[in-house]
Amino acid sequence: MASPPRCSRTAPDKNCKLPPPSAPTGGYCPGKLSWGTLVRALGRFKLSIPQTRRNVQLLATLDPLASREPPPLLPEKHEVPEKLIWGDQDPLSKIPFKILSGHEHAVSTCHFCVDDTKLLSGSYDCTVKLWDAVDGSVVRDFEPRPKAPVVECSVTADSSRVVAASYDKTVRAWDLETGKLLWKVRYDTFIVSCKFSPDGKYVVSGFDVDHGICIIDAENITTVSVVKDHHTRSITSCCFDPDSQRVASVSLDRCIKIWDVTSQATLLTITKAHSNAISNCCFTFSGHFLCTSSWDKNLKIWNVHTGEFRNRGACVTLMQGHEGSVSSCHFARDSSFLISGGFDRTVAIWDVAEGYRKLSLKGHNDWVTDVAVSNNKKWILSASKDRTMRLWNIEEVDHIPLVIKYKKAMGLKLKQCERCDRPFSIFESDTSSEIFTQCVFCRIDTRGLPVETSSLSSLERENSPLPRRSKDD
């Protein structure tokens, strides 16, 4: 049977011989078909034919309501290649970011290394990866891989060696440049944390079941000290101070402890430091202050210069930055700001001197597990359970409209610390009788001044026996 002739765009209507949607008895009569019936018929006809370009062109010639040019076909989703994305995560924030995809499971830990040109990550997919920070590509998978999820990794200050702890009860060390496995240490218990000392001489590991820490010599792989039951519950994080002489550890027991490597003794214990489990800790680069993050949604900055504070300690509390548990924290090199990540899928940037959240970076689709700051303070790296990392460019963070607007709303007034000359801000609307002339760090130190020169209340004086720190400290 011959097909009906194809109608051109300019052909008269009487030459269009389309079959009706349901052929009546006695044959088809074009003269008795209304325009409405024809349009409805064409609609059913179009739905029953696959959307190929040839068919779209054909239907365009037959549809009297169609435009003269056929509509473009949308590409299928699998035809769009996945690539690295730079974009604005908030219309007012204007913070550029790059998404790094390559892990097949939650990314548990992240670091900057090699003068901020490379990135290091560990994941629950049992891999430790080295990334190029410029193009976001994976440079190396460290082999042999652990046989269980990687919970934490660390890199030496000179970016020569990498160490990683895994749920297979091992700690492995590789050469960063060659990827060669240097050594592997197996324990009888689960390892939940591992860190290199800043001088690269030691590695500290935190235990889960034994509630203790182990310090080994990273050169000859010998045990320096093992402290079992250091806490009453599982340790969540541990780290060295900048001098590589003290180890801070935090735990589910809400306690902070400082262990001295040389004297093999506990220098400082702060019990009930938070109202819930403490998730992470980090020292400032001076070693004088320690920041802790907690499941109670807060962060605290502690004065740990001496061991005088045995039960309470002097601290500054950073609140209202996260809507859920805080999982990680990290100071900038000059301690000018602090970053944290949490269960609410955000990365918070804190102005330490002013004690408030400067900005919240949104974009991750799951829990932010770890954060890091580049040495030049221009970049933030965040790891998440959504299997990605994000590299945020914060170089212009103080000039974006959202931060400027927030500062104005808070009524902040810039002042200069009379003790260390660090610029800091105070609230113009502050009704307190105390006028601050020092930044937050110096105010913590001031709590140890003699009574006649201190502006603290009598209650604070009773709990602050710390002597004033000399300039030589």
SULGI-V930099 format. One line per field, one symbol per residue. ss: DSSP state (h for helix, s for strand, l for the rest). psi: psi as a letter, one per 20 degrees, with the letter a starting at -180 (. if undefined). A space follows every 10 residues. Layout:
BEGIN
ss = ???
psi = ???
END
This chain:
BEGIN
ss = llllllllll llhhhlllll lllllllllh hhllhhhhhh hhhhhhhlll llhhhhhhhh hhllllllll llllllhhhl lllllsssll lllllsssss slllllssss sssllllsss sssllllsss sslllllsss slllllllls ssssslllll ssssssllls ssssslllll ssssssllll ssssssllll lsssssslll llssssslll lsssssslll llllssssss lllllsssss sllllsssss llllssssss lllllllsss ssslllllss ssssllllss ssslllllll llllssssll lllllsssss slllllssss sslllsssss sllllsssss sslllllsss ssslllllss sssslllsss ssslllhhhl hhhhhhhhhh lsssssllll llssssslll lllllllllh hhhhhhllll hhhllllhhh hhllllllll lll
psi = ppqqqpprhj qqhiiompqr hoprqjrpoh ijprhghggh ghghhhhipq mqhghghghh hhoiiqrhpq qqppqqhiio pprqpprpip hihloqrppo phqjapohqq qqrlljiqqp qqrijkqpqp qpigijqpgq ppqqqqjrqp hqrqqrhjkh qpqqqrijkq pqpqphghjp pgrppprjrp piqpqqqhij hrppqpqfgi kaqppqoigj lqpgqpnqkh riapqhqqqq rhikiqppqr rijkqpqppp hgilqohppo qlhriaqphr qqqriijhqp pqqrijjrqq pqokhrkhnh hfqprppork hqiapphqqp qrhjjhrqqq qaijjrppop oghikrpgqp pqhqjapohq qqpqhjjiqp pqqrijjrqp opokhkhijq hgggghghhi lppprppigj jpqrqrphjp jqipopjqrh ghhghiijqq giiqjrrhgh hhjmjpqppr hi.
END
